Amino acid sequence: MRPMATTASSAFRKLSSKGAPVTHLTSLTIADAREKLAKKEFTALELTEAHLAAMERAKDLNAFITMTGDLARERARESDKRLSAGQGGTLEGIPLGIKDLFCTEGVLTTAASHILDGFTPRYESTVSQKLRDAGSVMLGKLNLDEFAMGSANITSYYGPVKNPWKAKGRDVELVPGGSSGGSASSVAAHLVMGATGTDTGGSIRQPAAFCGIVGVKPTYGRCSRWGVVAFASSLDQAGPMTRTVRDAAIMLRAMAGYDPKDSTSAQLEVPDFEAALGKGVKGLRIGIPKEYRPAGLGPELAALWDKGVEWLKAAGATPVEISLPHTKSALPTYYIVAPAEASSNLARYDGVRFGLRVDGKSLDDMYAKTRAAGFGAEVRRRIMIGTYVLSAGYYDAYYLKAQKVRALINQDFTDAFEKVDAILTPTAPTPAFGIGEKSDDPIAMYLNDVFTVPASLAGIPGASVPAGLSADGLPLGLQVLTRRWDEETLFRVCQVLEDAAQFPLLPAV
């Protein structure tokens, strides 16, 4: 059955993705729930209990590594006290999921890796602390690809996450995308109202496209990386994953801000992103890069891209063909830079200070056995690639050359934004595919990020908006990119696409 095209403000569906009854509380958007909580139409505890019940019903999605029900109830009660006193924050009482890459004080943090078994931080990441300060309620820690390395959420030590969507007429379990697959799946299935994700080469935007939700990667430096388990430090960036553009704007404002503990954090005032909504795109110039039509782009996505151009044109924007000539070099550049930084960052996991330890005959033997047992195959592959490109004799040939190409990619975007205000592209070259379908072909898996990696290398903001359904009834996303620090224009364009697409908020039953 193909879902009806319902919007955020329309009537609630009667069934969940698993066919179980859904209360209207789990179908609310963050914006709607915030308003109704303020009017005391229900309590934060009732809202939390509804989501905890939904999480129990949908355990087979494997979206969570750790559920924190008791902690969520405790924080919901505290939110109710603040709401009663008229002291509620911008996200007061809103149930969220936290990707298990963010350190959370007193709560197991694993990065979906065996090597972090038993690691319970004594501190809170800056982003999750900001969300907590805004009054949000953490429901649990969400599954991901191990150390955020993957595009399908199949490399997790805790097992693959399932996409709540299924192809029409087929019972094949689909990947939710990665690495923020648990975040995307839980938001799409209405288990949480929003979730944190991290994006290194597309790990917010690509799973958002696969699961039919909104995913925003802000400008590098907009959100603090402090307390986030590192993959590639010059690329990693936290962002919100929600069901609507407005919700993403609300959540990003709470997450963002300068952090003196993070040397890459920008000392800039955080705009009111929500206030930018409703301004439309009249007079904006929208870049359409000719290099984003590779041979592997499916006809459905090409047609949706054309439709997106027409939607923006009808709203008063002007499409402009642009060239990003070094696009073809972005993926190989990324898969040199990111593994090199991962090789360095993951050297700290040695069995000495925290996490897994496998005893050996000597210190070196213990290191080797711990890392062999603790890291999965994809993480080991990227560590080896990264170590190789940083090694003597190969540093100049690979890593240094990749950094030079990265500078050219960045210049491509700088030149483009002298002519246009935003860029529109597909988010991913295909819809979601079956679990295990591409597991034996790392190159095919890496190609999932072909449209998202360039923006990550340039550090510019990008977002994926669900814009249509494939012939099989699976979500398809469009990507919007803007200048560095111009998330306000990003949200304006995304909202116009969202309003035009009228995308369904629940997967097909």
Secondary structure, DSSP 8 states (H G I E B T S, - for coil): -------TTS---SB-TTS-B--GGGG--HHHHHHHHHTTSS-HHHHHHHHHHHHHHTGGG--EEEE-HHHHHHHHHHHHHHHHTT---TTTT-EEEEETTB-BTTB---TT-GGGTT---SS--HHHHHHHHTT-EEEEEE--SGGG--SSS---TT-----S---TT----B---SSSHHHHHHHHTTSSSEEEEEESSSTTHHHHHHHT-EEEE--TTSS--TTB--S-TTT-EEEEEESSHHHHHHHHHHH----TT-TT--------HHHHTT---TT-EEEEEGGG--TT--HHHHHHHHHHHHHHHHTT-EEEEE--TTGGGHHHHHHHHHHHHHHHHGGG-SSSSSS-----SSHHHHHHHHHHHHS-HHHHHHHHHHHHHHSTTTIIIIIIHHHHHHHHHHHHHHHHTTT-SEEEEES-SS---BTTSSTT-HHHHHGGGTTTHHHHHHT--EEEEEEEE-TTS-EEEEEEEE-TT-HHHHHHHHHHHHHHH---SS---
